[in-house]
Amino acid sequence: MKTSQIKLKNSLILLLTAAIWGVAFVAQSVSMDYIGGFTFNAARNLIGAAVLLPVIWFLNRGKKQEEISAEQRRAQLRVLITGGCACGILLCLASNFQQFGIKYTTVGKAGFITACYIVIVPVIGLFLGKKCSSFIWAAVVLALAGLYLLCIKDGFSVGKGDFLVLICAVFFSLHILVIDHFSPLTDGVKMSCIQFAVCGVLSGIPALLLENPRISSLLAAWVPVLYAGVLSCGVAYTLQIIGQKGMNPTVASLILSLESCISVLAGWIILGQRLSGREIAGCVIMFAAIVLAQLPGRNRPDI
């Protein structure tokens, strides 16, 4: 297969990944009609971890085992577990802030505010000694302008849901930086499986204490739960790994960021949620910020 054909195939795979993630915002919104936010995140992440188990088996099938000492093997396992747990804790915080934020805002706005992580990551990187290009600073200014149009209401107040999703974007940014640190050191799929399991268990504790989840409620919400668990967590993550192979990371990140646009379309088509002219302008400006943050010349972690 020609290089151009491979790149086209990988681009389409990443576009499908973005579409799955974009529609997942609808699944998150619909689930709140049946079950609590902690219950939803516990279920979806535990399902996501279970879905990745056969993926891990398939990827490791026929792979030659390295001849390493028992001490080296323990060190590798320690890094894998540390990375998986750290990612799982941050994913738990990010996904639960997002879940409860979606309850009070539209899925389209939630998608764009969450996508702020693309701009927030390099800004946080400043405190870690990483420099930002002029493109990044321009993207930050655009993102702030877009957020203003999207979130600031009469009386200079911020909607409750928008504020919660903005906090979620900060935690997702930290999550990306932790992944950036651990992913070169260990197996990414195994680490993701651990993070889903950790996030599921941690979300399950407040679910049991505060929401009193019932099997009947979970069965009533089986469509959004399975979509978020199987497709959004398990399938989309695997597709991302396949699609990013051999792709320019800048192009890959830009395609994946289309999930924010798809969330707006999904909210409109499936839920009938419409944005005002002011909010649409905010989305357009924020997407411009996302594109600008991906332009060459930036000095930031690839995500």
Secondary structure, DSSP 8 states (H G I E B T S, - for coil): --HHHHHHHHHHHHHHHHHHHHHHHHHHHHHTTTS-HHHHHHHHHHHHHHHHHHHHHHHHTT-------HHHHHHHHHHHHHHHHHHHHHHHHHHHHHHHHHTTS-HHHHHHHHTTHHHHHHHHHHTTT----HHHHHHHHHHHHHHHHHHEETTTEE-HHHHHHHHHHHHHHHHHHHHHHHTTTS-HHHHHHHHHHHHHHHHHHHIIIII---HHHHHHTHHHHHIIIIIIIIIHHHHHHHHHTTS-HHHHHHHHTTHHHHHHHHHHHHH-----HHHHHHHHHHHHHHHHHHSTT--S---
